[in-house]
């Protein structure tokens, strides 16, 4: 009987420790954004990331920039919170660099990452991590490749991409041009991250979106290849 009690107690302790461990390592944030972005090297190239709070509590979210690869004489900077931060800033400052995100809400407008190559035909690879203030161990990260013509990936074609919506803002209808790959879809999502429309894609073409079926507000078009979001475009509906 004592042996059984000892075994039961040991199992209970083990489950409690496991529960605590899982909670301490549970991710609180989801990210949606482009992994590859391209633009004119003479202009700053921008990347946009949607930051979603998947917990039941309001989170005070910070951003950290980690430069994986870049070139001397170029700049990597980002906007988060209430300001844009210079290339010398790697962690968004407190309190201006902290953004309150309510439970279940996706912040779709406050983060932009920039890469300025000042006319050079060079790349940068930057990882952006978001985490609740005071808990950097609970980070969710997205790596962005800027003008990275040298990188290759076996999972997602670098040729896949989206043009901008036109017209944008839209009232009744808008159109977007895409280049896709096998196993590709296009999703319209709202600012909470809810999927509203899904389109199956050919290798390239145009998508006509009937915006009269959606309410006024901000939406996003996500190009998904092999279950990975490879491009995001913002849509405003009046």
N, C-alpha and C positions, 0 to 999 in steps of 0.2 A: 504493500500500500504506500509506504514512504517513497519507494522508488518511482511509483506512478505519479505521486505528488511532485517529486523533484523534476520529473520529465515534463509534466504539465506546466510547472512554474518556469522552467527553462524555455519552453516554447513560447509562453506568454511574454517573457522578457525579450526574446528574439524578435517576435512580431512587433512589440512596442518600439524596439530600436530600429527595425526596418521601416516602420511608419514614420518615425522622426526623420530618418535618413531620406526617405522619399519626399517628405514635405520640404526639407531643407534644400533639395535639389530639383524641386518642381519649377518648371519655367512658367513665368507669369505673362510673357509677351510673345506675340506673333508678329512677324514682319512680312510685308509684301512689297516687292520692288524689283527693278531691273538688275540683273547681274552683269550685263554688258551694256554700256552706253557709248554712243559715238557722237561726234560733232566737229565743227570747224575748229582746228587747233588754234586759230587766231582769236577765238572767243572762249570764255569759260564753259566747260561742258558740265551739265547739271544731271544729277540723279535724284529721284524722288523715292522715298520709302514711307509706306503706310505702317504706323505703329499701333498695334491693337492690344488692349488690356483684356486678357482672357480670364481674369480673376473676378471675384464677387466684391472686391474692394477698390476704392480709388487708389491709384498708384501715382507717386511722384517720380517721374521717369527722367533719368539722365542718359546722356549719350557719350560714348567714347569712340575716338577715331584711332585706328591702328593702321599705319602705313606699311604695307607689305612690300611694295616696289614702287619706286618713283625715280625721277631724274633731277639732278641738280639744276637749279634755276627755274623750277616749276613750283606751283603752290597747290596745296590741298586744304580747303577750308569748308566749314559747314554751318548751317543755320539750325538752331534748335532752341526751344524755350521762347524767349522774347527777343533774341538777337542773333546776328551772324557773328561767328567767331573766327579770328585770324588763323593763319596756317600754323602759328606757334601754339595754338590751343588744341590739346588732345582729349581733354575731358571737359564737358560743358560745365561752366562755373555755377556755384550755388550763390544766390537763389535764381538768378536770371536764366541759367541754363537747365532749369528743372521744369518739366511740363506735367501738370496734373491731368491724368487721363481717367475718366470715370469707368466703372466696371462695364465690360462689354463694348466699350466705345473704341473706335479706330480713329486715331489722329492722322488725318490725311493731308494736312496743309502745312505743318510746321517744320518738317525736316526736308532740307535740300543739301546734298553734298556737291561740292564744286571742285573741278580740276582745271587749272589754268596753266597751259603749256606755253603761253606767250609765242604762239606761232610755230613751235617745234612739232615735228611729227614723232612724238614719243608717247608712251603709255604711262598709266599709273594703276596700281591695284591697291585698293583701300578697303579695310574691314570696318564696318560701323556696328557697334554693340550698344544695345539699350538694356537698362536694368533699373529696378526700383532703387530709389535713393537709399544708400546705406547697405545695399545688398548686391554688390558687383558679382557675387558668385552665381546669381540668378540672371545671367546675361543671355540675350538672344542676339545673334550676329548675322549680318549679311555682307558678303564680299562683293565689291563693285569693281569691275574692270572698265577703266576709261580709255577709249581709243586703243584698245588692246588687240591689234591686228596680229600679234605674235602668239597669243594664247590659243590653245586648242582644248576642246572638250569632247569626250566620247559620248556624253549623255545628251547634250543640247547643241544644235547647230548654231554657230555664231551668226549665220546669215538670217536667221529668223528675227523678225522685228515688226514694228508698227510705225506707220506715219501718224500724224496728228488727226484728230477728228475734224471734219469740215462739214457744215459750219460748226463753230464752237465759240461762244455759246450757241445752243440749238434750241429750237422751239418744238417742231413737229417731227423732224427727221435729221439725221446726220449720217455721214459715211466715213469709214476708215479703211485705208489700204493696209494689207498685211503681206508678209512673206513668212511662210510656216514650214513645217517639216511633217513627217509622218507622226501620227498620234497627237495631233494638235487640236486645241479648242480655244475659243474666245469667250470670255465671261464678262458680263456687265455686273459690277458690284456696287453697293452703296457705301457710305462712309463708315458704316458699322461692320463692313466686311461681309454682308449678306449677299449671296449670289442670286441675281434677279433674272438674268438671261444667259443662255448657253448656245453657242454656235459651233457646229463641227466645220472644220476648214479643209479646203484643198491646199495645194502647195503654195498658191498665191492667189490674190484676188482682192475684192472689195466686200465689205460688210455694210449693209444698210440697216440702221437702227431706228426703229419707230419710237422716238422719244416721247410721243404723246401718251404712251402707255406708262410712262414714268412721271413721278412728280417733279416739281422744281427742286433744284439742289445740285450737289456735287456728286459725281459718280466716277467710276474708273473702269477702263477696259483692260482686261488682263489677257495676254497671250500666254497660253500654257502648252508646253511641249514636253511630252513624256512625264506628265504630272508635275512639271516644274514651271513656275512663273518666270518667263524670260523677258517680258516687256510689259510696261504699265503706262497707260495714257489717261490723263484727266479729262473728264467731260463735264461741262456746266450746262444745265438745262434751265431755261427761263420759264 
